Amino acid sequence: MLFEQKNRLFLSFLIEVKILEGRCNQEDSLMEYTEREFLYREYHRLAQQNDKYKIRQLLNALPPQYIERNRIILPEISSPRFRIEGGTIIQNELLHWAGSQPDILMEKHPRYLPEFIHGHAYVELMYLYRGQCRNRFSHTVMSMKEGDVCIIAPRVKHGVSIFDDSILINIQIKPQAIAGLLTDISEDQNPLLLFFQRSLQGEKQFPYLFVRTGTAPDLREKISDAFGEYCSEQPYGRKIAVMYLQLFFALMIRKYSSVMVVAAEEKSNAHKIGLILDYIQKHFREIDLQSLAENFHYTPQYMSKIIREYTGVPFSCLVRRLRLEQATYLLRCSEKAIPVVAREVGYRDTDHFIRLFKVQYQYTPLKYRQSHQ
């Protein structure tokens, strides 16, 4: 009788899942809730109400084979794979996958999964496709928002919290596959390449790389296309997904190298660097070190030190890169006169702007426009 009651509860849960699953285009498929997510969401709702009786009912209705097959992770479910310390779920061993499985795995991070402190034997790329989430490291709590990219080195422990409809795409890459992904896009040294070199050589002081890309569609589209091909089960889908991932890395290097942050371990300012870079990106036309420092309640000297420490370049170099990158866009996509372009990116002296531009791109602004239109 009890067994039949459990089966009825479980079947009603699965029926609800199937009814609520919606449309099947690629965008909607990311928003759809999986069976695991429905379970985690219901558990989260009951936990918020502190309804321990209904939590027991919910979990007692789950057959053991379902828990194992769907890798259900909850504090009330015992497993040799994790332990509970102070109410936190902690991975007992590094997550890994067998050598016979593919070099790259892509999945959507389960929403409403209780924060789960874990490490990996692989490189993990996290792209926040929609919304916001929290990513906690041992000494840093990172508030991620739409368009943020976080690449985590092997054996670095962290925990992710998503308790709404936000979408986080996880891409797990075996260390030996990194070189193949970067074969054609590692012509010169850049923060992404240096991060991979250091982290794969076991330099633990560089746990992750972070870059805030905003809502620009280019990276978002490449991740969406890669994920769609990976999940499509079409011929060559996995190979095409890898190609899109290569394009994603190439665009990251081309457009965002100047604002990539390679975090150093145990740095007290790691939680603020994303905010600082976001502020610089929004105000690069008129910003100076003094006003930036005042905005974050630092001295200019200390702000300069933080920026160099996390980006590897001085403040002035960072701002110059952002201004000149915007100038290249205006030169390609508008007919604005050179003095107007100079003023719009933050330079009152047109001759000074032309000299800086030529040093950076080996062309004058006029020659650049002629060759790119």
C-alpha positions in Angstrom: 0.0 0.0 0.0 2.8 2.4 1.0 4.7 1.5 -2.2 1.6 2.2 -4.4 1.1 5.6 -2.6 4.7 6.5 -3.3 4.4 5.5 -7.0 1.2 7.6 -7.3 3.0 10.7 -5.8 5.9 10.2 -8.1 3.8 9.7 -11.2 1.8 12.9 -10.4 5.0 14.7 -10.1 6.2 13.5 -13.5 2.8 14.3 -15.1 3.1 17.9 -13.8 6.6 18.1 -15.4 5.3 16.9 -18.8 2.3 19.3 -18.7 4.5 22.3 -17.8 7.2 21.7 -20.4 6.5 24.3 -23.2 7.6 25.2 -26.7 10.5 23.5 -28.4 12.5 26.2 -30.2 16.0 26.8 -29.0 15.4 29.9 -26.9 12.4 28.3 -25.2 14.2 25.1 -24.7 16.7 26.9 -22.4 13.8 28.4 -20.4 12.0 25.0 -20.1 12.3 23.4 -16.7 13.8 19.9 -16.6 12.5 17.2 -14.2 15.4 18.0 -11.8 14.6 21.7 -11.9 10.9 21.1 -11.0 12.0 19.0 -8.1 14.5 21.5 -6.9 12.1 24.4 -7.2 9.4 22.5 -5.2 12.0 21.6 -2.6 13.2 25.3 -2.4 9.6 26.4 -2.0 9.0 24.0 0.9 12.3 24.8 2.5 11.5 28.5 2.4 8.3 27.7 4.3 10.3 25.4 6.6 7.7 22.7 5.9 9.8 19.6 6.9 6.8 17.3 6.7 6.1 18.0 3.1 9.8 17.9 2.2 9.9 14.3 3.6 6.7 13.4 1.6 8.3 14.8 -1.5 11.6 13.0 -1.1 10.0 9.7 0.0 8.1 9.6 -3.2 11.4 9.5 -5.3 12.5 6.0 -6.2 16.3 5.4 -5.5 16.9 4.7 -9.2 15.4 8.1 -10.1 17.7 9.8 -7.6 20.8 8.1 -9.0 19.9 8.5 -12.7 19.2 12.2 -12.3 22.1 12.9 -9.9 19.7 14.5 -7.4 21.7 16.4 -4.8 19.8 17.5 -1.6 20.8 17.8 2.0 18.3 15.1 3.1 19.5 12.5 0.6 22.6 10.6 1.8 25.2 9.9 -0.8 28.9 8.9 -0.8 29.4 11.7 -3.4 28.9 14.5 -0.9 28.7 15.5 2.7 26.9 18.2 4.8 28.9 20.6 6.8 27.2 23.5 8.6 24.2 23.2 6.3 26.3 23.3 3.1 26.6 20.5 0.6 30.3 19.8 -0.1 31.6 17.5 -2.8 33.7 14.6 -1.4 35.8 14.1 -4.5 36.5 16.1 -7.7 33.9 15.7 -10.3 35.3 14.0 -13.4 34.2 12.0 -16.4 35.7 8.9 -17.9 38.3 9.0 -20.7 36.0 7.4 -23.2 33.5 10.2 -23.0 33.7 13.4 -25.1 36.2 16.1 -24.5 33.6 18.8 -24.1 30.3 18.6 -22.2 27.6 21.3 -22.4 24.6 21.6 -20.0 22.3 24.1 -18.4 23.1 24.6 -14.7 20.0 23.3 -12.7 18.0 26.2 -11.3 17.0 26.0 -7.6 19.8 23.5 -6.9 21.0 24.2 -3.3 24.4 25.8 -3.3 26.9 22.9 -3.8 30.6 23.5 -3.1 32.5 21.4 -5.6 35.6 21.2 -7.8 36.3 19.7 -11.2 39.1 17.8 -12.9 38.3 19.9 -16.0 38.1 23.5 -17.0 34.6 25.0 -16.6 33.3 27.9 -18.7 30.2 29.6 -17.2 28.2 32.0 -19.4 25.2 33.8 -17.8 22.7 33.7 -20.7 19.9 35.4 -18.9 19.3 37.0 -15.5 21.7 36.9 -12.5 23.3 34.4 -10.2 25.8 34.1 -7.4 29.1 32.3 -7.8 31.0 31.7 -4.5 34.7 30.9 -4.2 36.6 30.4 -1.0 37.4 34.1 -0.6 35.1 35.8 -3.1 31.4 36.0 -3.8 30.9 37.0 -7.4 27.5 38.5 -8.4 27.2 37.5 -12.1 24.8 39.3 -14.5 23.7 38.7 -18.1 26.6 38.4 -20.5 29.2 37.6 -17.8 31.8 34.9 -18.5 33.7 33.0 -15.8 36.2 30.4 -16.7 37.3 28.3 -13.7 40.6 26.4 -13.5 40.7 22.7 -12.6 40.5 21.8 -8.9 39.1 25.2 -7.9 36.1 24.8 -5.5 33.1 27.0 -5.9 29.3 27.0 -5.6 26.6 28.5 -7.7 23.2 29.8 -6.6 20.3 30.4 -9.0 16.9 30.7 -7.3 14.8 32.3 -10.1 14.4 31.8 -13.9 18.0 32.9 -14.8 19.9 30.7 -17.3 23.5 29.7 -16.7 25.2 27.6 -19.4 28.0 25.4 -18.3 30.7 24.1 -20.7 33.1 21.6 -19.3 36.3 21.0 -21.1 39.0 18.4 -20.5 42.4 20.1 -20.0 43.9 18.1 -22.9 41.2 19.6 -25.3 42.1 23.2 -24.6 45.1 23.3 -27.0 42.9 22.1 -29.8 40.3 24.8 -29.2 42.9 27.6 -29.2 45.1 26.3 -32.1 44.2 28.9 -34.6 43.5 31.8 -32.2 46.6 32.0 -30.1 48.7 34.1 -32.4 49.8 36.4 -29.6 49.8 36.5 -25.8 46.5 37.6 -24.4 44.9 37.2 -20.9 42.8 34.1 -22.0 45.8 32.2 -23.3 47.9 33.1 -20.3 45.2 32.0 -18.0 44.9 28.6 -19.6 48.7 28.2 -19.6 49.0 29.1 -15.9 46.0 27.1 -14.7 46.8 24.0 -16.7 50.4 24.0 -15.4 48.9 23.8 -11.9 49.5 27.5 -10.8 46.8 27.5 -8.1 47.1 31.3 -7.5 45.0 32.0 -10.6 41.6 30.3 -9.9 39.4 31.9 -12.5 39.1 34.4 -15.4 36.2 36.8 -15.5 34.9 39.1 -18.2 31.8 41.3 -18.3 30.5 41.4 -21.9 27.1 42.9 -21.3 24.2 42.3 -23.6 26.2 42.4 -26.8 24.7 39.7 -29.1 27.8 38.2 -30.6 29.0 36.0 -27.7 25.4 35.2 -26.7 24.6 34.0 -30.2 27.7 31.8 -30.4 27.0 30.2 -27.0 23.4 29.7 -28.0 24.4 28.1 -31.4 27.0 25.8 -29.7 24.5 24.7 -27.1 21.8 24.1 -29.7 24.1 22.0 -31.9 25.4 20.0 -28.9 21.8 19.1 -27.8 20.4 18.6 -31.3 21.5 14.9 -31.9 22.0 15.8 -35.5 24.9 14.4 -37.6 28.1 16.3 -36.7 26.2 18.3 -34.1 29.0 17.9 -31.5 31.7 18.9 -34.0 29.8 22.0 -35.1 29.3 22.9 -31.4 33.0 22.9 -30.9 33.5 25.2 -33.9 31.0 27.7 -32.4 32.9 27.4 -29.1 36.2 28.3 -31.0 34.4 31.3 -32.5 33.3 32.3 -29.0 36.9 32.2 -27.7 38.1 34.2 -30.8 35.5 36.9 -30.3 36.4 37.1 -26.6 40.1 37.6 -27.4 39.4 40.2 -30.1 36.8 42.3 -28.3 37.3 41.8 -24.6 41.0 41.2 -23.9 41.4 44.6 -22.4 38.8 44.0 -19.7 39.5 40.4 -18.8 40.2 39.8 -15.1 42.5 36.9 -14.1 41.7 36.7 -10.4 44.5 36.1 -8.0 43.8 33.8 -5.0 42.8 35.4 -1.7 42.7 39.0 -2.9 40.4 41.2 -0.8 39.3 43.3 -3.8 38.3 40.4 -6.0 34.6 41.0 -5.4 34.8 44.6 -6.5 36.9 44.3 -9.7 33.9 43.4 -11.8 32.1 46.5 -10.7 35.2 48.6 -11.3 35.6 47.3 -14.9 31.9 47.7 -15.5 32.1 51.4 -14.4 35.1 52.0 -16.6 33.4 50.5 -19.6 30.4 52.8 -19.2 32.4 56.0 -18.5 35.7 55.5 -20.5 35.0 58.6 -22.6 35.3 61.1 -19.7 36.8 59.0 -16.8 40.0 59.7 -15.0 41.8 57.9 -12.2 40.8 60.5 -9.6 37.1 60.3 -10.2 37.2 56.5 -10.5 38.9 56.2 -7.2 36.5 58.6 -5.5 33.5 56.6 -6.8 34.8 53.4 -5.1 36.2 55.2 -2.0 39.9 54.4 -2.8 42.9 56.6 -3.2 44.1 57.0 -6.8 47.3 55.2 -6.0 45.4 52.2 -4.6 43.0 52.1 -7.5 45.9 52.1 -9.9 47.4 49.2 -8.1 44.2 47.2 -8.1 43.6 47.7 -11.9 47.2 46.7 -12.8 47.0 43.7 -10.4 43.8 42.3 -12.0 44.2 43.3 -15.6 47.9 43.3 -16.1 47.9 46.8 -17.6 47.9 50.4 -16.2 44.7 52.4 -15.9 45.7 54.7 -18.7 46.4 51.8 -21.1 43.0 50.2 -20.2 41.1 53.4 -21.0 43.1 54.0 -24.2 42.2 50.5 -25.5 38.5 51.0 -24.8 38.5 54.4 -26.5 40.4 53.2 -29.6 38.2 50.1 -29.9 35.1 52.3 -29.9 36.8 54.5 -32.5 37.4 51.6 -34.8 33.6 50.8 -34.6 32.7 54.4 -35.4 35.1 54.5 -38.3 33.7 51.3 -39.8 30.0 51.9 -39.1 29.5 55.7 -39.5 30.5 58.6 -41.8 31.4 60.8 -38.9 34.5 63.1 -39.5 37.7 62.1 -37.7 37.6 65.1 -35.3 34.0 64.1 -34.3 35.1 60.5 -33.8 38.0 61.7 -31.6 35.7 63.8 -29.4 33.1 61.1 -29.1 35.6 58.6 -27.7 37.1 61.1 -25.3 39.9 63.0 -27.1 39.7 66.8 -27.5 43.0 66.9 -29.4 42.5 65.3 -32.8 46.2 65.2 -33.6 46.8 63.4 -30.3 44.0 60.9 -31.2 45.5 60.2 -34.6 49.0 59.5 -33.1 47.6 57.1 -30.6 45.5 55.4 -33.2 48.4 54.9 -35.5 50.6 53.4 -32.8 47.8 50.9 -31.9 46.7 49.9 -35.4 49.6 50.9 -37.7 47.0 53.0 -39.7 45.8 56.5 -39.5 42.1 56.7 -38.7 41.4 57.7 -42.3 43.4 54.8 -43.8 41.7 52.4 -41.3 38.3 53.6 -42.5 39.2 53.3 -46.2 40.5 49.7 -45.7 37.5 48.6 -43.6 34.6 50.0 -45.5 
